[in-house]
């Protein structure tokens, strides 16, 4: 009723029921005793709940009946029993064990999941028309205008209704796959929720809507390598900007010489020291502050992939690798400072505004601060970014 009050109730005398199916003025449901082997199918009047007919079965109904063209198709654990929708008379049985998932019936064909494969059988004779090549079907079949749609092998797949050949496939998420029942409305296939998202596909396997940003986000979140690189980039950007700004601000507050960052900038930009200004030095300093952790993280990713691929024994460093990125940052910073103070600074000392020993001490403070800040912040941010990408 409009106010939610109860209209009628039917006691079918069974502890187990399938989901109901509704056609015209009747509700059809399968009933079974969980402790027995037999079952029944009942048709109930929608208006008053009276039982119109009841048909016993020699086996238990497993899923909701499908009602098509005046016939009721009841999937059981051993076959599909076809009844007359008018009086419940058993018309025939189809030799397909379709109890694992609900079935679909369209254009004289029954589509059912049997032994994790999608099969198509003639709705009249029961002769098998084809068995799909998909190795593992996760969802019930849904018949669209030009395809039979299922979740299989981790993707939404559209199969040719005549041959069972794959026409298109769309990978929603390679780690999660497709578990929910697809729905087809007005030429669009709706799938979800998968990984907390609802997807809309047009027939042909293209996601809509979302535009470029949605497609990029989907590609990142559904691919392990792209997702890892995105996490590396995000963590490197935040940690690098933070550490770079802190160290540059510290140097300016304490009145440090511009010579060390100008030397680095002149090397990176390949221009004379005298032609390298403070703005260029600051820009190069911040960019390198971001690039260094990203490169280290990418190297770690490469090693983590290469070691198993080459059949080499993994070491604990790879198992909990993110924890050690901070130590690598400290070592990288120390190596950079050693190179700067031993080779680059002496070459530009004549143009510096303070003596060489003081420049070295100032460079050590700046680079050391960067290493400590980044070494503490970057692994934590990288861990959080990984959690956000892979365990949303």
N, C-alpha and C positions, 0 to 999 in steps of 0.2 A: 504493500500500500504506500501511498504518498507520505504517510506519517511514520512508516516503519513498523506498523502493527502487523501481527501474524495473520495471514489469510487462511492458511490451512496447514495441516501436518499429517504425514502418512507414516504409519509404522510398517516397515517392510519386513520385519521379523528377521533381521540379519545384523550382525555386528560390523559387516564390511560393505562399503558401497564404492562404486566408481564415481568419477565426476559425472554430473548429469549433462545431457545434450537436449536442446530444445528445438523443435521444428513444428511449425503450424501451431496447433493448440495443445500439443503434448510435450511432456517432459519424460525422456527415456533415461533409465539408469540401470546399471548392472549391480546385482547384489550377490554376496557370497559369504559363506561361513569360513573364517580363517582356519578353522580346525578340520574342514572337510575338503572334498575335491570337486563338488558340484556347485552350480550357481544358478542364478535366475536373471532374467531381464524383465523389467516392468515399464509400462507406459502409463503415465499419470496425467489426468486432465488438468490443464493449467488453471482452469477457472475454479474448480472446487476440490482438487486433490484426489478425486476418486480414481481407483485403479481401472484403466480401460482394458488392459490385457496383461497377462503374466506368462512368460515362457521359460520352462526349466531348461537348463543346459547340463551337459555331462561333464563339463569342465568349468573352471572359474573364470568369469570375466575379469580382465586385467586393467583395462583402460576405458575411458569414456567412449561410448558408441558414437559412430559417425552416421548421420542421417542424410541420405542423398537420393533424390528421385523416388521417394516412396519406399525406400529400403533402409534397414538399420544394419550397419556393419559393426559387429561386436568383436573387438580384439580379445583373444584369450591367450593363455600361455602355450596352447598347442595349435590354434588355427584362428581364422576369422569366420565367425558364424554370421550368416546373412539372414535377416528376418524381414517379413512383410510389416511395414510400418502401420498398416491398417489394423491387423488382427494378431500380429506376433508370430505368425506361422513361420517355421524354419524353411527357408527356400533352398539353401545350399551352404556348404562349408568350403572355404578356400584354404589350401594347404600352405599356410605361412604362419609360423609362430611369431605373433606380433605383440607379445605382452610387454616388451621392454619400454615402448614409447607409444603415445597415441598415434593413430593412423590418419592418413588423408585420402580422400576419394574424389576423383575428378575425371571426367571424360572417359568413363568406363575402365579406369585403372585404379587399383588400390596401391598406395605407397606406404610401406611399413619398414620399421627398423627391425632386422632379424640378425642376431649374432653380430651386432655392432656395424652391420652393413645396411645400406638402404636398398630395398628391393621393390620392384614394380611388378604386380601380377594383374592379369586380366580379371576384372571384377565379375565376370560371368562364369568363365571356365576355371579360373584359378591358375591358368598357365603362367609361368614366370616369363616376363618380358625382358627384364634385365636386372643385373645386380651392379650397383655403383662401384667404381674403383676406389672411392674414398675408404681409407683403412679403418677409420674410427668415427662413427657418427654420434654426436653428443646430444642432439636435439631432435624432437619430432619433425617430420617433413611438413612444409607449408607450400601449397600450390599457388604460384603467382601467374601472371598472364603468359609469360614465355619460359618459365623455369620452375623447377621444384627446388625450394630453398631449404637448406639444412645447415646446422653448425657441424662442421667436420674437420678433423685434422687441424684444430686451432683456428679455423677461419669460417666466415659465412660463405657458403658455396651455392652457386646456382647451377643446376643440372638440367640437361635437355630432357624434357618429359618423354620423348620418343625413344631415346637411346641410352639415357643415363650418363652421357658424357659431360664432363665439366665444361661449362660455358664461361664462367667467371668465378673469381674468388676474391674475398676482401679480408685481410688479416686485421681483426679488431685489436687483438693484443696477443702476441706470441707466447707470453708467459701464462696468461690466464685462459685463453681460448674462449669458446662460446658455450655457455651452459644454459642460458635462458631460451625459452621457446620464441622463435622469430614470429613476427606478425607482418602481414602484407595488407596495405591499404592504399588504394589509388596509385598503384605502380611503385610505391615506396616500401622498402623492407625495413622494419624497425627491430633492432636487436638491443637487448639490455635488460636490466643493468649489468654491464660487464666492467669490472674495475671502477665501479661507482659512476659509470657513464651510460647514457642512452644514445645509441647510434641510429642514424637514419641513412639508408642507402637507396639509391635508385637502382632499378634492375640493370645489371651490368657491373655492379660492384663498386660504384663510386660513392664516396661519402658526401652527404649534403645535410645541412649547409656548413658554414664555418669559414669558407674562404681560405686564403693563403695562410693566415695565422693558424686557423684550425688544422689545416693539413700538416703544417710544420710541427705543431704541437703533437699531433697524432703520431707522426713519424718518430719524433724524439721519444715519446712515452711508450711506444710499442716495439721499439728496437733496443736491445740490450746495449750494443756498442754506442749508438747515438745517444741513448740516455746517459750512459757513463760519461761520454765526452761533454754533454750538456752540463752534468753535475760538476765535472772538472772546471769547465769554463765559468760557471756561476760562482763556485767557491773561490776560484782564482781571482775573479774580478773583485769580489767583495773584500777578500783578505788582502789582495794586492793594493787596492785603493786605500784601505785602512792603514796598512803598514807603511805604504809609500807616503801618505799624507802625514802620518805621525812622525816619521823620521825627517821628512823635509821641514815640517813645522818645528821640530826640536832643533834642527840645525840653525834655522833662522832666528828662533828665540834666543839661542845662545850665541848668536853672532858669528857662526862658523863661516869659514871661507867658501866662496862659490867654486874654488878651483877644482875639487874632486868631482862634483857633478858635471862641471864644464868639460873636464878631461874625458869623462865617460861619454858625454854627448858628442864631443868632437870625434871620438873613435867610432861611435855608432853611426853618426851622420856623415862621416868621412869628409870633414871640413876642418880647416885650420883652427887651432885653439882660440886664436885671437878673434876669429869670426863667429864663435859660438857664444851666444848671449845667455842670460840667466833664464829667460823664458824657455828657450830650447833645452837648457839643462834640466829645468823642472819637468818639462813634458817627457823627456827621455827617462828621467828618474822614475816617474809614476808608471810609464808604460812598462819598463823593465820590472818594476815591483809587481806587476800583474803577470807578465810573461813567465817569470822564473818559476813560480809555483805551478803554473799550468804545464810547463814543459816537464817538470819533475813528476807531476801526476800522470801525464801522458806516458812518460818513460816507465813508470810503475805499471800502468795498464798494459803497455806493450810486453813487458817482462812477464806479467801475470798470464797473458795469453800465450806467449811463446814457450814458456816452460812446459805446460802440459802438452802443447802441440808437438814439441820436440821429444816428448817422452822422458824429459828430465825429472828427477825427483824434486817436488816442491819443498820449500823450506818455510819455517814459520814466518819469515819476513813477508812472504806472499800471502799467507793466510790472513794475517792482520796487518797488511801493508800500510794502510792509511795511518796507523799509529806512528810509523817510522818516517813519514814524510817530513815531519818537523825536524828530525835530526838531519835529514838530507838538506833541508833548507839552511840549517846552521852551517853545515859543511860547505855548501855552495857559497854562502855569504862569506865565510872565512877564506875560501879560495879566491873569490872575487876581490876581496880586500887585499889579499897578498899580491895578486896581479897588479892591482891599481897602485899600491904603494911601492912595489919593487921595480915596475917598468914604466907605467904610464905617468905617474906623478913626477918622477925625476926628469922625464923628457919635457915636461911643461913647467918645471920649477922656476925658470927664468921669468915667466909671465905671471906667476902666482903672487898673491898679495901678502903671504906670510911665509915663514921659513918651512922647509920640507918636513922636519920632525914634527912640527905642530900640525901640519896637514895630515900626516899619517895618523896621529892620535885622534884628530877630529873624524877622519874617515872611519877609523876603527869604531868609534862611538856610534856613528850614524848607521853603518852596515851591521854592527852588532845588535843595535836596537831593532832594525828591520828583521833580522834573523829571529830574534826572540819573539817579537810580536807576531810575525807570520807563522813561525814554528808552533806557536800555541793556538792561534786562531784558525789557520788553514785546515788542519786535520779535523777539527770539530765541525767547521762549515762544510767540509767535503763529506763527512759522515751524515750530516743533516740533509745535504743535497741528495745523497744517495737514497736516504730513507724517503725523501719526498718524491723522488722519481719512481722508485721501485716498490714502495710499500705504502701507497697513498690510501 
